[in-house]
Amino acid sequence: MAIDQSRTSLRRFLQRLTADEETLEAESLQRESAKSGCMPAGLCMRGQVVTLTGRLKTVVYTPRTNLPTLEADLYDGSDVVTLVWLGRRHIAGIEPGRQLSARGRVAVRDDRKVIYNPYYELEATR
């Protein structure tokens, strides 16, 4: 039994040594999401009210003809969900690299998961 555990831990150690940064970041974000009790973005389906936690990859202001829109891609290691704030040009603290939790109903736009006007909480910077 002890030999199997040492082989498993050695295998995990070697995988971490040879993995690229994206893989390690994804694993870290998935662990943090699981610890916080949030649903993985990869399992979210249209119509569900979910709480997600992750890191903002991109933040874009999109001027529309009749309604300005702020969009941010939230990545939790399993998938990306786009957070959309209608009527907003800027929100303090919403910037790439920032860690946050978001809650709202999942919709699908152009085959991508979207949450419109989510309730969100910024997490302390590390």
N, C-alpha and C positions, 0 to 999 in steps of 0.2 A: 504494500500500500504506500509506504513512504517513497519507494522508488518511482512509482507512478506519479506521485505529487511532484517530486523533484524534476522528472522529465517534463511534466506539464508546465511548471514554472520556468524551466529552462527554455522550452519552446516559446512561451509567451515573451520572455526576455529577448530572445533572438528575433522574434517577429517585430518587437518594438525597435530594435536596433536597425533593422533593414526597411522598416516602413517609411513612406514619405511623410512630409509634414501635414499634408491634407488628411491623410488617413488617421494620423495621431490626433489632429484637431477634431475630426469627426467623432472618434471614440471618446475623447474627453467631453465634448458637448453632449453626447448621448448619455454618458455617466451622470453628468450634472443634471440633465433633464429627468432621468430616472430617479435621482435622489430627491428632486423637488416634487415628484409625484405628477409631473405634467405628461400629457399624451405626446408620443412621438409624432412629428409632422408627417412622417411617412404613412401612418395609420389613419390620419384624419380623412374624413369623407364629407362630401357636400351635405350641408344642412346641420351638421353637428355643431354644438356649442362646445368649444375646447379652450383649454389653457395651455399655451406653449411657452417654452423658455428657450432662448438661444442667443445668437450673436447676429447683429445687423451686418449684412455683407455690403449692401448698396443702399443709398438714400438718394432719391431723385425727385426734383420738383418738376411736375409736368403741367405746363400751362395749357389748359383746355379752353375752348372758345367761350364757354359759359360758366365754367367752374374750375378754379385752380385745384390741383391735386398733389399731395405729397405721398410718395410711395417708398417703402423700405422692404428689402428682402430679408426675412428672418430665417436663419439657418440653424437647425438644432442637431446636425450630424446625420440625420436620416433623410431630410427633404427640405425644400425651401417653401415658405409661405409668404406671399406678398401682403404687407400691411398697407392699407390705403386710407389716408385721411382726406376726406372731401372738404374743399373750401379752405385748405391750409397751405400756406407757402413755406412755413418753417415751424418747427416745434423744438424748443430748447431741449438739448440732450439727445435728440434723435439724430445720430450721426454714425457713419460706418465704424464698425469695431465695438460698438456699445452693446453690452449685455442687457437683455430685458425680458420680461414676461408679458405676454399679451393674451387677452381673453376676448372671444367673439365667435360669431357664427361663420363657418367656412362656406365660401362660395367658390365657384369655378368660373374663371374668365380666360378665354384663349387657352384652354387645357392646363391652366395653372391654378393652384390653390390661392385664394384671396380671402382676407378678412377686412371688411370695410369698417372704418371708424372704431378700431378696437380699443378696449380698455387696456391700459398698459402700465407697467411699473418698471422704472429704470433700476437696475441693480448697481451697487457701488462699484466704482472703477477699481481695478486691481493693479 
